[in-house]
Amino acid sequence: PPNPPPAAPAAPAPAPAPVSSSPAAGVAGGAGDGTARGARTREVFASPDGLATRAVALLLEAAAAAIAERGVFVVAVSGGSIPALLAPELLAAAPRDQLSRWRLFLADERHVAESHPDSSLGGGRRRFL
């Protein structure tokens, strides 16, 4: 028989409230009011730490839902400063028993060697692995 679904992770600490929040217009599948699945909302934070905490909370919530529904969580992460911003808090908060069900892809590799400081692949490997 297939592996049973993993236990639900403990609820993460509440993310800081954004400085401002507004629905994003023109989102496919939604009226831009944040009510449709996949609808986007713009949130502005006072600091990178607040952004990281909120982004990690959203990723963990999406991961838990995807793993419960499909057994796997697939996400594409931009390079640049994103791995450095997210990795410490995400790796500290993510349930270890679920990480094997995550599929992490890079969304914007630069045309440089992996050892170059601007390489998304290099930065992702250094931060996430």
N, CA, C and O atoms as CSV, one atom per row, in Angstrom:
chain,resi,resn,atom,element,x,y,z
A,1,PRO,N,N,0.828,-1.193,0.000
A,1,PRO,CA,C,0.000,0.000,0.000
A,1,PRO,C,C,0.869,1.252,0.000
A,1,PRO,O,O,1.998,1.205,0.487
A,2,PRO,N,N,0.373,2.374,-0.534
A,2,PRO,CA,C,1.166,3.610,-0.546
A,2,PRO,C,C,1.393,4.127,0.862
A,2,PRO,O,O,0.672,3.782,1.798
A,3,ASN,N,N,2.416,4.965,0.988
A,3,ASN,CA,C,2.717,5.545,2.297
A,3,ASN,C,C,1.545,6.383,2.767
A,3,ASN,O,O,0.929,7.092,1.971
A,4,PRO,N,N,1.228,6.310,4.060
A,4,PRO,CA,C,0.137,7.169,4.569
A,4,PRO,C,C,0.565,8.627,4.504
A,4,PRO,O,O,1.759,8.926,4.553
A,5,PRO,N,N,-0.389,9.531,4.395
A,5,PRO,CA,C,-0.016,10.952,4.367
A,5,PRO,C,C,0.637,11.339,5.680
A,5,PRO,O,O,0.291,10.799,6.731
A,6,PRO,N,N,1.593,12.283,5.628
A,6,PRO,CA,C,2.274,12.682,6.855
A,6,PRO,C,C,1.326,13.419,7.785
A,6,PRO,O,O,0.307,13.971,7.370
A,7,ALA,N,N,1.697,13.407,9.047
A,7,ALA,CA,C,0.902,14.132,10.038
A,7,ALA,C,C,0.955,15.618,9.733
A,7,ALA,O,O,1.939,16.117,9.186
A,8,ALA,N,N,-0.093,16.309,10.086
A,8,ALA,CA,C,-0.142,17.753,9.858
A,8,ALA,C,C,0.932,18.425,10.705
A,8,ALA,O,O,1.116,18.082,11.873
A,9,PRO,N,N,1.655,19.404,10.099
A,9,PRO,CA,C,2.699,20.079,10.864
A,9,PRO,C,C,2.096,20.997,11.922
A,9,PRO,O,O,0.941,21.414,11.836
A,10,ALA,N,N,2.916,21.293,12.912
A,10,ALA,CA,C,2.482,22.247,13.929
A,10,ALA,C,C,2.288,23.604,13.273
A,10,ALA,O,O,3.000,23.952,12.331
A,11,ALA,N,N,1.351,24.350,13.756
A,11,ALA,CA,C,1.072,25.662,13.176
A,11,ALA,C,C,2.264,26.584,13.417
A,11,ALA,O,O,2.756,26.688,14.541
A,12,PRO,N,N,2.737,27.267,12.339
A,12,PRO,CA,C,3.845,28.196,12.529
A,12,PRO,C,C,3.381,29.425,13.299
A,12,PRO,O,O,2.187,29.708,13.393
A,13,ALA,N,N,4.351,30.144,13.844
A,13,ALA,CA,C,4.024,31.385,14.542
A,13,ALA,C,C,3.372,32.349,13.561
A,13,ALA,O,O,3.709,32.342,12.377
A,14,PRO,N,N,2.451,33.170,14.028
A,14,PRO,CA,C,1.798,34.105,13.122
A,14,PRO,C,C,2.824,35.039,12.493
A,14,PRO,O,O,3.749,35.504,13.160
A,15,ALA,N,N,2.649,35.307,11.207
A,15,ALA,CA,C,3.538,36.213,10.489
A,15,ALA,C,C,3.193,37.644,10.858
A,15,ALA,O,O,2.051,37.944,11.208
A,16,PRO,N,N,4.182,38.531,10.778
A,16,PRO,CA,C,3.878,39.928,11.082
A,16,PRO,C,C,2.906,40.488,10.056
A,16,PRO,O,O,2.892,40.079,8.895
A,17,ALA,N,N,2.114,41.411,10.504
A,17,ALA,CA,C,1.154,42.038,9.601
A,17,ALA,C,C,1.892,42.952,8.642
A,17,ALA,O,O,2.847,43.626,9.027
A,18,PRO,N,N,1.448,42.976,7.391
A,18,PRO,CA,C,2.093,43.885,6.442
A,18,PRO,C,C,1.780,45.333,6.802
A,18,PRO,O,O,0.792,45.623,7.476
A,19,VAL,N,N,2.646,46.236,6.337
A,19,VAL,CA,C,2.412,47.655,6.518
A,19,VAL,C,C,1.180,48.068,5.727
A,19,VAL,O,O,0.374,48.880,6.182
A,20,SER,N,N,1.044,47.485,4.515
A,20,SER,CA,C,-0.161,47.717,3.719
A,20,SER,C,C,-0.438,46.481,2.896
A,20,SER,O,O,0.460,45.675,2.650
A,21,SER,N,N,-1.678,46.329,2.471
A,21,SER,CA,C,-2.098,45.167,1.708
A,21,SER,C,C,-3.191,45.593,0.752
A,21,SER,O,O,-4.088,46.353,1.116
A,22,SER,N,N,-3.112,45.093,-0.491
A,22,SER,CA,C,-4.157,45.414,-1.461
A,22,SER,C,C,-4.261,44.286,-2.470
A,22,SER,O,O,-3.265,43.631,-2.776
A,23,PRO,N,N,-5.477,44.051,-2.997
A,23,PRO,CA,C,-5.629,43.012,-4.013
A,23,PRO,C,C,-4.913,43.417,-5.292
A,23,PRO,O,O,-4.881,44.594,-5.652
A,24,ALA,N,N,-4.344,42.443,-5.967
A,24,ALA,CA,C,-3.685,42.694,-7.248
A,24,ALA,C,C,-4.702,42.537,-8.368
A,24,ALA,O,O,-5.380,41.513,-8.451
A,25,ALA,N,N,-4.809,43.513,-9.205
A,25,ALA,CA,C,-5.765,43.468,-10.312
A,25,ALA,C,C,-5.225,42.593,-11.435
A,25,ALA,O,O,-4.017,42.390,-11.555
A,26,GLY,N,N,-6.120,42.087,-12.242
A,26,GLY,CA,C,-5.736,41.353,-13.437
A,26,GLY,C,C,-5.239,39.951,-13.201
A,26,GLY,O,O,-4.518,39.417,-14.044
A,27,VAL,N,N,-5.585,39.340,-12.110
A,27,VAL,CA,C,-5.142,37.983,-11.811
A,27,VAL,C,C,-6.090,36.992,-12.462
A,27,VAL,O,O,-7.304,37.053,-12.267
A,28,ALA,N,N,-5.529,36.087,-13.231
A,28,ALA,CA,C,-6.359,35.077,-13.890
A,28,ALA,C,C,-7.100,34.251,-12.853
A,28,ALA,O,O,-6.506,33.820,-11.864
A,29,GLY,N,N,-8.364,34.032,-13.062
A,29,GLY,CA,C,-9.153,33.175,-12.183
A,29,GLY,C,C,-9.709,33.873,-10.966
A,29,GLY,O,O,-10.302,33.224,-10.104
A,30,GLY,N,N,-9.536,35.158,-10.873
A,30,GLY,CA,C,-10.052,35.855,-9.704
A,30,GLY,C,C,-10.428,37.279,-10.025
A,30,GLY,O,O,-10.018,37.831,-11.046
A,31,ALA,N,N,-11.194,37.856,-9.163
A,31,ALA,CA,C,-11.641,39.231,-9.352
A,31,ALA,C,C,-10.632,40.219,-8.794
A,31,ALA,O,O,-10.872,41.426,-8.813
A,32,GLY,N,N,-9.504,39.722,-8.297
A,32,GLY,CA,C,-8.517,40.601,-7.703
A,32,GLY,C,C,-8.854,40.975,-6.272
A,32,GLY,O,O,-8.224,41.864,-5.700
A,33,ASP,N,N,-9.839,40.308,-5.688
A,33,ASP,CA,C,-10.228,40.650,-4.322
A,33,ASP,C,C,-9.652,39.684,-3.292
A,33,ASP,O,O,-9.987,39.767,-2.110
A,34,GLY,N,N,-8.788,38.767,-3.731
A,34,GLY,CA,C,-8.157,37.838,-2.812
A,34,GLY,C,C,-9.011,36.656,-2.418
A,34,GLY,O,O,-8.602,35.867,-1.566
A,35,THR,N,N,-10.199,36.503,-3.014
A,35,THR,CA,C,-11.090,35.422,-2.607
A,35,THR,C,C,-10.933,34.169,-3.452
A,35,THR,O,O,-11.269,33.082,-2.982
A,36,ALA,N,N,-10.445,34.272,-4.663
A,36,ALA,CA,C,-10.315,33.114,-5.543
A,36,ALA,C,C,-8.999,32.398,-5.275
A,36,ALA,O,O,-8.005,33.021,-4.902
A,37,ARG,N,N,-9.003,31.087,-5.468
A,37,ARG,CA,C,-7.772,30.318,-5.323
A,37,ARG,C,C,-6.758,30.853,-6.324
A,37,ARG,O,O,-7.071,31.017,-7.503
A,38,GLY,N,N,-5.582,31.116,-5.871
A,38,GLY,CA,C,-4.550,31.646,-6.740
A,38,GLY,C,C,-4.573,33.157,-6.857
A,38,GLY,O,O,-3.715,33.740,-7.520
A,39,ALA,N,N,-5.545,33.802,-6.223
A,39,ALA,CA,C,-5.599,35.256,-6.290
A,39,ALA,C,C,-4.385,35.840,-5.576
A,39,ALA,O,O,-3.888,35.261,-4.610
A,40,ARG,N,N,-3.924,36.958,-6.044
A,40,ARG,CA,C,-2.733,37.577,-5.479
A,40,ARG,C,C,-3.088,38.818,-4.680
A,40,ARG,O,O,-4.053,39.523,-4.974
A,41,THR,N,N,-2.294,39.056,-3.682
A,41,THR,CA,C,-2.426,40.251,-2.868
A,41,THR,C,C,-1.042,40.867,-2.733
A,41,THR,O,O,-0.061,40.162,-2.500
A,42,ARG,N,N,-0.969,42.151,-2.877
A,42,ARG,CA,C,0.297,42.853,-2.651
A,42,ARG,C,C,0.372,43.225,-1.178
A,42,ARG,O,O,-0.563,43.799,-0.619
A,43,GLU,N,N,1.495,42.889,-0.562
A,43,GLU,CA,C,1.712,43.238,0.830
A,43,GLU,C,C,3.045,43.964,0.932
A,43,GLU,O,O,4.021,43.558,0.301
A,44,VAL,N,N,3.097,45.017,1.707
A,44,VAL,CA,C,4.304,45.804,1.891
A,44,VAL,C,C,4.720,45.671,3.351
A,44,VAL,O,O,3.908,45.850,4.259
A,45,PHE,N,N,5.998,45.356,3.564
A,45,PHE,CA,C,6.500,45.147,4.917
A,45,PHE,C,C,7.531,46.200,5.268
A,45,PHE,O,O,8.202,46.747,4.392
A,46,ALA,N,N,7.653,46.478,6.552
A,46,ALA,CA,C,8.586,47.486,7.032
A,46,ALA,C,C,10.033,47.016,6.971
A,46,ALA,O,O,10.954,47.833,6.973
A,47,SER,N,N,10.236,45.696,6.919
A,47,SER,CA,C,11.609,45.179,6.921
A,47,SER,C,C,11.689,43.874,6.137
A,47,SER,O,O,10.677,43.199,5.945
A,48,PRO,N,N,12.890,43.519,5.686
A,48,PRO,CA,C,13.069,42.216,5.028
A,48,PRO,C,C,12.715,41.049,5.949
A,48,PRO,O,O,12.224,40.022,5.482
A,49,ASP,N,N,12.961,41.198,7.254
A,49,ASP,CA,C,12.631,40.121,8.194
A,49,ASP,C,C,11.127,39.858,8.225
A,49,ASP,O,O,10.700,38.704,8.269
A,50,GLY,N,N,10.324,40.920,8.202
A,50,GLY,CA,C,8.872,40.762,8.170
A,50,GLY,C,C,8.421,40.075,6.900
A,50,GLY,O,O,7.533,39.223,6.926
A,51,LEU,N,N,9.034,40.446,5.786
A,51,LEU,CA,C,8.730,39.800,4.507
A,51,LEU,C,C,9.090,38.325,4.557
A,51,LEU,O,O,8.302,37.477,4.136
A,52,ALA,N,N,10.281,38.013,5.070
A,52,ALA,CA,C,10.714,36.614,5.141
A,52,ALA,C,C,9.764,35.781,5.992
A,52,ALA,O,O,9.388,34.675,5.603
A,53,THR,N,N,9.379,36.300,7.141
A,53,THR,CA,C,8.484,35.567,8.028
A,53,THR,C,C,7.143,35.300,7.356
A,53,THR,O,O,6.611,34.194,7.453
A,54,ARG,N,N,6.597,36.298,6.680
A,54,ARG,CA,C,5.309,36.134,5.984
A,54,ARG,C,C,5.450,35.154,4.814
A,54,ARG,O,O,4.595,34.288,4.627
A,55,ALA,N,N,6.511,35.283,4.036
A,55,ALA,CA,C,6.716,34.388,2.898
A,55,ALA,C,C,6.876,32.941,3.354
A,55,ALA,O,O,6.326,32.031,2.734
A,56,VAL,N,N,7.616,32.727,4.420
A,56,VAL,CA,C,7.799,31.373,4.956
A,56,VAL,C,C,6.465,30.816,5.438
A,56,VAL,O,O,6.163,29.648,5.193
A,57,ALA,N,N,5.666,31.627,6.116
A,57,ALA,CA,C,4.350,31.159,6.573
A,57,ALA,C,C,3.481,30.747,5.388
A,57,ALA,O,O,2.811,29.716,5.438
A,58,LEU,N,N,3.491,31.547,4.326
A,58,LEU,CA,C,2.710,31.207,3.128
A,58,LEU,C,C,3.221,29.933,2.466
A,58,LEU,O,O,2.429,29.089,2.046
A,59,LEU,N,N,4.546,29.790,2.371
A,59,LEU,CA,C,5.118,28.582,1.769
A,59,LEU,C,C,4.770,27.336,2.577
A,59,LEU,O,O,4.408,26.308,2.005
A,60,LEU,N,N,4.876,27.420,3.894
A,60,LEU,CA,C,4.560,26.263,4.739
A,60,LEU,C,C,3.080,25.890,4.642
A,60,LEU,O,O,2.733,24.709,4.626
A,61,GLU,N,N,2.221,26.890,4.578
A,61,GLU,CA,C,0.784,26.641,4.423
A,61,GLU,C,C,0.501,25.971,3.077
A,61,GLU,O,O,-0.244,24.994,3.011
A,62,ALA,N,N,1.093,26.496,2.013
A,62,ALA,CA,C,0.899,25.913,0.684
A,62,ALA,C,C,1.483,24.506,0.612
A,62,ALA,O,O,0.895,23.619,-0.008
A,63,ALA,N,N,2.633,24.301,1.241
A,63,ALA,CA,C,3.264,22.976,1.236
A,63,ALA,C,C,2.384,21.953,1.941
A,63,ALA,O,O,2.171,20.855,1.426
A,64,ALA,N,N,1.877,22.304,3.106
A,64,ALA,CA,C,1.022,21.374,3.856
A,64,ALA,C,C,-0.223,21.011,3.054
A,64,ALA,O,O,-0.621,19.847,3.015
A,65,ALA,N,N,-0.837,22.006,2.415
A,65,ALA,CA,C,-2.039,21.738,1.615
A,65,ALA,C,C,-1.714,20.865,0.408
A,65,ALA,O,O,-2.454,19.928,0.107
A,66,ALA,N,N,-0.622,21.160,-0.284
A,66,ALA,CA,C,-0.252,20.384,-1.475
A,66,ALA,C,C,0.106,18.947,-1.107
A,66,ALA,O,O,-0.294,18.010,-1.797
A,67,ILE,N,N,0.850,18.776,-0.035
A,67,ILE,CA,C,1.241,17.426,0.381
A,67,ILE,C,C,0.015,16.630,0.809
A,67,ILE,O,O,-0.090,15.443,0.499
A,68,ALA,N,N,-0.903,17.262,1.511
A,68,ALA,CA,C,-2.132,16.569,1.915
A,68,ALA,C,C,-2.976,16.182,0.705
A,68,ALA,O,O,-3.584,15.112,0.678
A,69,GLU,N,N,-3.008,17.067,-0.300
A,69,GLU,CA,C,-3.851,16.831,-1.478
A,69,GLU,C,C,-3.189,15.930,-2.518
A,69,GLU,O,O,-3.839,15.052,-3.085
A,70,ARG,N,N,-1.871,16.151,-2.772
A,70,ARG,CA,C,-1.209,15.450,-3.872
A,70,ARG,C,C,0.011,14.635,-3.457
A,70,ARG,O,O,0.568,13.894,-4.267
A,71,GLY,N,N,0.429,14.769,-2.196
A,71,GLY,CA,C,1.589,14.024,-1.732
A,71,GLY,C,C,2.914,14.686,-2.053
A,71,GLY,O,O,3.964,14.159,-1.684
A,72,VAL,N,N,2.897,15.831,-2.735
A,72,VAL,CA,C,4.128,16.518,-3.108
A,72,VAL,C,C,3.859,18.014,-3.203
A,72,VAL,O,O,2.756,18.435,-3.551
A,73,PHE,N,N,4.870,18.810,-2.894
A,73,PHE,CA,C,4.796,20.270,-3.011
A,73,PHE,C,C,5.833,20.702,-4.025
A,73,PHE,O,O,7.020,20.423,-3.858
A,74,VAL,N,N,5.402,21.376,-5.066
A,74,VAL,CA,C,6.294,21.854,-6.124
A,74,VAL,C,C,6.283,23.376,-6.095
A,74,VAL,O,O,5.224,24.001,-6.141
A,75,VAL,N,N,7.479,23.968,-6.017
A,75,VAL,CA,C,7.581,25.427,-5.948
A,75,VAL,C,C,8.810,25.889,-6.734
A,75,VAL,O,O,9.852,25.234,-6.720
A,76,ALA,N,N,8.671,27.017,-7.413
A,76,ALA,CA,C,9.791,27.653,-8.099
A,76,ALA,C,C,10.167,28.904,-7.312
A,76,ALA,O,O,9.305,29.711,-6.964
A,77,VAL,N,N,11.437,29.057,-7.038
A,77,VAL,CA,C,11.938,30.177,-6.251
A,77,VAL,C,C,12.863,31.011,-7.124
A,77,VAL,O,O,13.730,30.474,-7.813
A,78,SER,N,N,12.677,32.314,-7.093
A,78,SER,CA,C,13.576,33.211,-7.805
A,78,SER,C,C,14.936,33.203,-7.128
A,78,SER,O,O,15.058,32.860,-5.952
A,79,GLY,N,N,15.942,33.580,-7.874
A,79,GLY,CA,C,17.299,33.640,-7.329
A,79,GLY,C,C,17.564,34.994,-6.706
A,79,GLY,O,O,16.686,35.583,-6.076
A,80,GLY,N,N,18.762,35.476,-6.884
A,80,GLY,CA,C,19.127,36.766,-6.316
A,80,GLY,C,C,19.125,36.706,-4.802
A,80,GLY,O,O,19.743,35.820,-4.211
A,81,SER,N,N,18.437,37.637,-4.174
A,81,SER,CA,C,18.431,37.719,-2.710
A,81,SER,C,C,17.401,36.807,-2.058
A,81,SER,O,O,17.401,36.658,-0.836
A,82,ILE,N,N,16.518,36.192,-2.853
A,82,ILE,CA,C,15.435,35.381,-2.284
A,82,ILE,C,C,15.956,34.186,-1.472
A,82,ILE,O,O,15.500,33.992,-0.345
A,83,PRO,N,N,16.899,33.368,-1.997
A,83,PRO,CA,C,17.381,32.251,-1.175
A,83,PRO,C,C,17.974,32.704,0.160
A,83,PRO,O,O,17.728,32.072,1.187
A,84,ALA,N,N,18.742,33.775,0.158
A,84,ALA,CA,C,19.343,34.259,1.402
A,84,ALA,C,C,18.269,34.766,2.363
A,84,ALA,O,O,18.402,34.620,3.578
A,85,LEU,N,N,17.220,35.356,1.826
A,85,LEU,CA,C,16.147,35.885,2.650
A,85,LEU,C,C,15.304,34.770,3.275
A,85,LEU,O,O,14.979,34.820,4.461
A,86,LEU,N,N,14.956,33.768,2.471
A,86,LEU,CA,C,14.032,32.729,2.922
A,86,LEU,C,C,14.677,31.535,3.610
A,86,LEU,O,O,14.112,30.997,4.562
A,87,ALA,N,N,15.833,31.118,3.152
A,87,ALA,CA,C,16.401,29.843,3.589
A,87,ALA,C,C,16.541,29.686,5.101
A,87,ALA,O,O,16.104,28.666,5.635
A,88,PRO,N,N,17.123,30.636,5.808
A,88,PRO,CA,C,17.313,30.387,7.258
A,88,PRO,C,C,16.011,30.099,7.989
A,88,PRO,O,O,15.918,29.119,8.727
A,89,GLU,N,N,15.017,30.936,7.794
A,89,GLU,CA,C,13.752,30.759,8.513
A,89,GLU,C,C,12.965,29.558,7.979
A,89,GLU,O,O,12.339,28.829,8.749
A,90,LEU,N,N,13.000,29.360,6.680
A,90,LEU,CA,C,12.266,28.240,6.079
A,90,LEU,C,C,12.839,26.906,6.539
A,90,LEU,O,O,12.089,26.006,6.917
A,91,LEU,N,N,14.147,26.775,6.509
A,91,LEU,CA,C,14.761,25.510,6.929
A,91,LEU,C,C,14.580,25.260,8.421
A,91,LEU,O,O,14.510,24.108,8.848
A,92,ALA,N,N,14.502,26.315,9.215
A,92,ALA,CA,C,14.269,26.150,10.650
A,92,ALA,C,C,12.832,25.741,10.944
A,92,ALA,O,O,12.580,25.017,11.907
A,93,ALA,N,N,11.883,26.198,10.122
A,93,ALA,CA,C,10.458,25.972,10.406
A,93,ALA,C,C,9.843,24.786,9.673
A,93,ALA,O,O,8.845,24.231,10.136
A,94,ALA,N,N,10.410,24.389,8.550
A,94,ALA,CA,C,9.808,23.322,7.745
A,94,ALA,C,C,9.896,21.983,8.470
A,94,ALA,O,O,10.948,21.632,9.005
A,95,PRO,N,N,8.794,21.237,8.487
A,95,PRO,CA,C,8.818,19.902,9.111
A,95,PRO,C,C,9.796,18.983,8.368
A,95,PRO,O,O,9.622,18.734,7.175
A,96,ARG,N,N,10.804,18.488,9.055
A,96,ARG,CA,C,11.849,17.665,8.428
A,96,ARG,C,C,11.279,16.444,7.703
A,96,ARG,O,O,11.788,16.052,6.652
A,97,ASP,N,N,10.236,15.850,8.256
A,97,ASP,CA,C,9.689,14.650,7.641
A,97,ASP,C,C,8.944,14.951,6.339
A,97,ASP,O,O,8.583,14.023,5.615
A,98,GLN,N,N,8.707,16.222,6.029
A,98,GLN,CA,C,8.007,16.572,4.797
A,98,GLN,C,C,8.935,17.105,3.706
A,98,GLN,O,O,8.529,17.190,2.547
A,99,LEU,N,N,10.161,17.462,4.048
A,99,LEU,CA,C,11.058,18.060,3.052
A,99,LEU,C,C,11.326,17.136,1.871
A,99,LEU,O,O,11.561,17.615,0.762
A,100,SER,N,N,11.297,15.833,2.080
A,100,SER,CA,C,11.516,14.908,0.966
A,100,SER,C,C,10.372,14.967,-0.045
A,100,SER,O,O,10.504,14.463,-1.160
A,101,ARG,N,N,9.265,15.570,0.332
A,101,ARG,CA,C,8.112,15.713,-0.561
A,101,ARG,C,C,8.092,17.069,-1.277
A,101,ARG,O,O,7.178,17.345,-2.053
A,102,TRP,N,N,9.080,17.897,-1.023
A,102,TRP,CA,C,9.205,19.192,-1.681
A,102,TRP,C,C,10.008,19.039,-2.964
A,102,TRP,O,O,10.990,18.297,-2.994
A,103,ARG,N,N,9.605,19.726,-4.014
A,103,ARG,CA,C,10.353,19.807,-5.273
A,103,ARG,C,C,10.615,21.286,-5.503
A,103,ARG,O,O,9.701,22.042,-5.833
A,104,LEU,N,N,11.859,21.694,-5.330
A,104,LEU,CA,C,12.254,23.094,-5.405
A,104,LEU,C,C,12.958,23.356,-6.733
A,104,LEU,O,O,13.939,22.689,-7.064
A,105,PHE,N,N,12.457,24.324,-7.487
A,105,PHE,CA,C,13.035,24.695,-8.777
A,105,PHE,C,C,13.453,26.158,-8.745
A,105,PHE,O,O,12.875,26.969,-8.022
A,106,LEU,N,N,14.450,26.475,-9.527
A,106,LEU,CA,C,14.878,27.862,-9.657
A,106,LEU,C,C,14.169,28.481,-10.856
A,106,LEU,O,O,14.060,27.865,-11.917
A,107,ALA,N,N,13.691,29.707,-10.669
A,107,ALA,CA,C,12.875,30.340,-11.698
A,107,ALA,C,C,13.665,31.237,-12.641
A,107,ALA,O,O,13.156,31.581,-13.707
A,108,ASP,N,N,14.875,31.626,-12.297
A,108,ASP,CA,C,15.563,32.621,-13.131
A,108,ASP,C,C,17.079,32.516,-13.080
A,108,ASP,O,O,17.745,33.445,-12.623
A,109,GLU,N,N,17.625,31.425,-13.532
A,109,GLU,CA,C,19.078,31.256,-13.500
A,109,GLU,C,C,19.766,32.294,-14.376
A,109,GLU,O,O,19.309,32.601,-15.477
A,110,ARG,N,N,20.844,32.817,-13.880
A,110,ARG,CA,C,21.663,33.753,-14.645
A,110,ARG,C,C,22.622,32.968,-15.536
A,110,ARG,O,O,22.891,31.794,-15.284
A,111,HIS,N,N,23.125,33.608,-16.556
A,111,HIS,CA,C,24.058,32.949,-17.478
A,111,HIS,C,C,25.490,33.181,-16.980
A,111,HIS,O,O,26.284,33.885,-17.604
A,112,VAL,N,N,25.785,32.566,-15.842
A,112,VAL,CA,C,27.109,32.647,-15.228
A,112,VAL,C,C,27.442,31.274,-14.661
A,112,VAL,O,O,26.563,30.424,-14.517
A,113,ALA,N,N,28.712,31.063,-14.340
A,113,ALA,CA,C,29.131,29.797,-13.742
A,113,ALA,C,C,28.464,29.628,-12.372
A,113,ALA,O,O,28.163,30.612,-11.696
A,114,GLU,N,N,28.238,28.392,-11.976
A,114,GLU,CA,C,27.605,28.123,-10.684
A,114,GLU,C,C,28.395,28.724,-9.530
A,114,GLU,O,O,27.813,29.079,-8.504
A,115,SER,N,N,29.694,28.842,-9.679
A,115,SER,CA,C,30.524,29.396,-8.610
A,115,SER,C,C,30.459,30.923,-8.545
A,115,SER,O,O,30.944,31.515,-7.581
A,116,HIS,N,N,29.879,31.560,-9.536
A,116,HIS,CA,C,29.779,33.027,-9.570
A,116,HIS,C,C,28.771,33.505,-8.519
A,116,HIS,O,O,27.748,32.849,-8.319
A,117,PRO,N,N,29.029,34.620,-7.847
A,117,PRO,CA,C,28.095,35.123,-6.818
A,117,PRO,C,C,26.692,35.413,-7.351
A,117,PRO,O,O,25.736,35.388,-6.576
A,118,ASP,N,N,26.539,35.686,-8.644
A,118,ASP,CA,C,25.220,35.983,-9.221
A,118,ASP,C,C,24.456,34.740,-9.664
A,118,ASP,O,O,23.334,34.857,-10.156
A,119,SER,N,N,25.037,33.555,-9.501
A,119,SER,CA,C,24.378,32.324,-9.931
A,119,SER,C,C,23.240,31.945,-8.987
A,119,SER,O,O,23.454,31.757,-7.789
A,120,SER,N,N,22.036,31.833,-9.532
A,120,SER,CA,C,20.892,31.383,-8.727
A,120,SER,C,C,21.103,29.952,-8.258
A,120,SER,O,O,20.803,29.624,-7.110
A,121,LEU,N,N,21.618,29.093,-9.142
A,121,LEU,CA,C,21.876,27.703,-8.776
A,121,LEU,C,C,22.886,27.628,-7.632
A,121,LEU,O,O,22.674,26.917,-6.650
A,122,GLY,N,N,23.979,28.364,-7.770
A,122,GLY,CA,C,25.002,28.367,-6.718
A,122,GLY,C,C,24.445,28.878,-5.406
A,122,GLY,O,O,24.683,28.287,-4.353
A,123,GLY,N,N,23.695,29.989,-5.465
A,123,GLY,CA,C,23.103,30.553,-4.252
A,123,GLY,C,C,22.084,29.602,-3.631
A,123,GLY,O,O,22.028,29.448,-2.411
A,124,GLY,N,N,21.284,28.969,-4.478
A,124,GLY,CA,C,20.302,28.009,-3.973
A,124,GLY,C,C,20.956,26.818,-3.307
A,124,GLY,O,O,20.531,26.382,-2.236
A,125,ARG,N,N,21.991,26.291,-3.940
A,125,ARG,CA,C,22.706,25.154,-3.338
A,125,ARG,C,C,23.327,25.541,-1.993
A,125,ARG,O,O,23.238,24.792,-1.021
A,126,ARG,N,N,23.959,26.722,-1.949
A,126,ARG,CA,C,24.617,27.151,-0.705
A,126,ARG,C,C,23.593,27.381,0.413
A,126,ARG,O,O,23.874,27.107,1.580
A,127,ARG,N,N,22.421,27.879,0.059
A,127,ARG,CA,C,21.444,28.250,1.083
A,127,ARG,C,C,20.508,27.108,1.483
A,127,ARG,O,O,20.194,26.943,2.661
A,128,PHE,N,N,20.065,26.321,0.498
A,128,PHE,CA,C,19.015,25.323,0.770
A,128,PHE,C,C,19.554,23.908,0.986
A,128,PHE,O,O,18.883,23.094,1.619
A,129,LEU,N,N,20.729,23.599,0.484
A,129,LEU,CA,C,21.213,22.207,0.606
A,129,LEU,C,C,22.283,22.057,1.651
A,129,LEU,O,O,22.785,20.953,1.867
